[in-house]
Amino acid sequence: MDIDVPHKKRRLSHCVGCGGQIHDQYILRVAPDLEWHAACLKCAECHQFLDENCTCFVRDGKTYCKRDYVRLFGTKCDKCGQSFSKSDFVMRAKTKIYHIECFRCTACERQLVPGDEFALRDDGLFCKEDHEVLEKACILGTENNNNNTSSVNNNNNNSNSRSAIHHEASNSDSSDSGSPKGREGVGGSGTHGSSGGRNKGATDGKPTRVRTVLNEKQLHTLRTCYAANPRPDALMKEQLVEMTSLSPRVIRVWFQNKRCKDKKKAILMKQQMQQEKVSDLQMLMRYMINFFMRSKSKVNKILSRGIDGWID
């Protein structure tokens, strides 16, 4: 930014800001050929006046101070969205730049250091282990779609034959029930089955609940998928069944429990914050009451001394 003193013989300059002629003693010129009144050259964001002591930036016909220009148009961290300072160290991944503290895996939040293998996906950075888990899930999803399509076609082709077999079986049952042997056989088998059920109930008492213990690999897979989507659809659950060798019921219950735990944690955090605010207000009230009581006692002492002196 330069300051020129206009000569009388030189043509009058026009201010870029207001469009009027510049008759002032000094002209503020912003390279290459933009001239301003001293009162018109200011930051478009904070309205700070810009002079020869400030760095002026021009973008799309607007002038900015250095602070606002860096905040609006400067390079920002792809994770937190904050600008970089001169003393910040950065990590680069292709065209994206991160703070060192922000260069973490999106799934497990592990900080990635130079030398670690990682994958840059559309939904963020992933360490090698979590990237492999997601890739396997995508591959299994494609295979399941193909298998489901073929199974639907096979079911349609075999539906007629199954209905015919069912019809023949029902006819044979009705013919057997007409004979005394058929009734006796059915009655005997029914009695035997019911007695066996009573014996089992008497020995067991209540139905036993099987507790499934997950290993670290299964937990890691479930947590990675939970970080990507806390409410997976049916296709994703089928993929998790194949990847973890767990039953669909176990996976469904694990996700339900995980969501409940996270919800309880959020509620507890909110309650703690509210309690802290209440305790702070209570401390402030106690302080104000003590201050008021002390002030009141001092005033009473002063008044009592004044009354005693006046009486004397």
BELRAFEN-V420092 format. One record per residue. N is the residue number from 1. RES is the residue in one letter. PHI is phi as a letter, one per 20 degrees, with the letter a starting at -180 (NA if undefined). D_LAST is the distance of its C-alpha to the last C-alpha in whole Angstrom. Layout:
BEGIN
n=<N;N>
res=<RES;RES>
phi=<PHI;PHI>
d_last=<D_LAST;D_LAST>
END
This chain:
BEGIN
n=<1;2;3;4;5;6;7;8;9;10;11;12;13;14;15;16;17;18;19;20;21;22;23;24;25;26;27;28;29;30;31;32;33;34;35;36;37;38;39;40;41;42;43;44;45;46;47;48;49;50;51;52;53;54;55;56;57;58;59;60;61;62;63;64;65;66;67;68;69;70;71;72;73;74;75;76;77;78;79;80;81;82;83;84;85;86;87;88;89;90;91;92;93;94;95;96;97;98;99;100;101;102;103;104;105;106;107;108;109;110;111;112;113;114;115;116;117;118;119;120;121;122;123;124;125;126;127;128;129;130;131;132;133;134;135;136;137;138;139;140;141;142;143;144;145;146;147;148;149;150;151;152;153;154;155;156;157;158;159;160;161;162;163;164;165;166;167;168;169;170;171;172;173;174;175;176;177;178;179;180;181;182;183;184;185;186;187;188;189;190;191;192;193;194;195;196;197;198;199;200;201;202;203;204;205;206;207;208;209;210;211;212;213;214;215;216;217;218;219;220;221;222;223;224;225;226;227;228;229;230;231;232;233;234;235;236;237;238;239;240;241;242;243;244;245;246;247;248;249;250;251;252;253;254;255;256;257;258;259;260;261;262;263;264;265;266;267;268;269;270;271;272;273;274;275;276;277;278;279;280;281;282;283;284;285;286;287;288;289;290;291;292;293;294;295;296;297;298;299;300;301;302;303;304;305;306;307;308;309;310;311;312>
res=<M;D;I;D;V;P;H;K;K;R;R;L;S;H;C;V;G;C;G;G;Q;I;H;D;Q;Y;I;L;R;V;A;P;D;L;E;W;H;A;A;C;L;K;C;A;E;C;H;Q;F;L;D;E;N;C;T;C;F;V;R;D;G;K;T;Y;C;K;R;D;Y;V;R;L;F;G;T;K;C;D;K;C;G;Q;S;F;S;K;S;D;F;V;M;R;A;K;T;K;I;Y;H;I;E;C;F;R;C;T;A;C;E;R;Q;L;V;P;G;D;E;F;A;L;R;D;D;G;L;F;C;K;E;D;H;E;V;L;E;K;A;C;I;L;G;T;E;N;N;N;N;N;T;S;S;V;N;N;N;N;N;N;S;N;S;R;S;A;I;H;H;E;A;S;N;S;D;S;S;D;S;G;S;P;K;G;R;E;G;V;G;G;S;G;T;H;G;S;S;G;G;R;N;K;G;A;T;D;G;K;P;T;R;V;R;T;V;L;N;E;K;Q;L;H;T;L;R;T;C;Y;A;A;N;P;R;P;D;A;L;M;K;E;Q;L;V;E;M;T;S;L;S;P;R;V;I;R;V;W;F;Q;N;K;R;C;K;D;K;K;K;A;I;L;M;K;Q;Q;M;Q;Q;E;K;V;S;D;L;Q;M;L;M;R;Y;M;I;N;F;F;M;R;S;K;S;K;V;N;K;I;L;S;R;G;I;D;G;W;I;D>
phi=<NA;d;d;d;d;f;e;f;f;f;f;f;e;d;f;f;f;d;n;e;f;e;d;f;f;d;c;e;d;d;g;e;b;e;d;c;f;f;e;e;e;b;f;f;e;e;m;f;f;d;c;f;e;d;e;d;d;d;b;l;m;d;d;c;f;f;f;f;f;f;f;e;c;f;f;c;f;f;e;e;m;e;f;d;e;f;e;f;e;c;c;d;c;l;e;d;c;c;f;f;f;e;e;c;f;f;e;d;m;f;f;e;d;g;o;f;e;b;c;d;d;f;e;p;e;c;f;f;f;f;f;f;f;f;f;f;f;f;f;f;f;f;f;f;f;f;f;f;f;f;f;f;f;f;f;f;f;e;f;f;f;f;f;f;f;f;f;f;f;f;f;f;f;f;f;f;f;f;e;f;f;f;f;f;f;f;f;f;f;f;f;f;f;f;f;f;f;f;f;f;f;f;f;e;n;d;f;f;d;e;e;e;d;e;e;f;f;f;f;f;f;f;f;f;f;f;f;f;b;f;c;f;e;f;f;f;f;f;f;f;f;f;f;d;m;d;f;g;f;f;f;f;f;f;f;f;f;f;f;f;f;f;f;f;f;f;f;f;f;f;f;f;f;f;f;f;f;f;f;f;f;f;f;f;f;f;f;f;f;f;f;f;f;f;f;f;f;f;f;f;f;f;f;f;f;f;f;f;f;f;f;f>
d_last=<79;80;79;81;81;83;86;87;90;90;90;86;85;84;81;81;78;78;82;81;82;80;79;76;77;77;79;78;81;81;85;87;87;84;82;78;76;73;71;73;74;71;71;73;70;67;67;67;68;71;72;74;71;72;75;76;78;81;82;84;83;79;77;74;72;73;70;71;75;75;73;76;79;79;80;78;79;81;79;75;76;74;74;75;73;75;74;75;79;81;84;87;89;92;90;86;84;81;78;79;76;78;81;82;84;83;84;83;80;82;81;84;85;88;91;90;93;91;92;91;91;90;88;86;87;88;89;93;92;91;93;96;95;94;98;99;97;99;102;102;101;104;106;105;105;109;110;108;110;113;112;112;116;117;115;117;120;120;119;122;124;121;121;125;124;121;124;127;124;123;127;128;125;126;130;128;126;129;131;130;130;127;125;125;124;121;120;121;119;116;116;116;113;110;111;110;107;106;107;105;102;102;102;99;97;95;96;95;93;94;91;92;91;91;91;90;92;92;88;88;91;89;85;87;88;85;83;86;86;84;86;90;93;96;98;95;95;98;98;96;98;101;98;96;99;97;97;96;94;92;91;90;88;86;85;84;82;81;79;77;76;75;73;71;70;69;67;66;65;63;61;60;59;57;55;54;53;51;49;48;47;45;44;42;41;39;38;36;35;33;32;30;29;27;26;24;23;21;20;18;17;16;14;12;11;10;9;6;5;5;4;0>
END
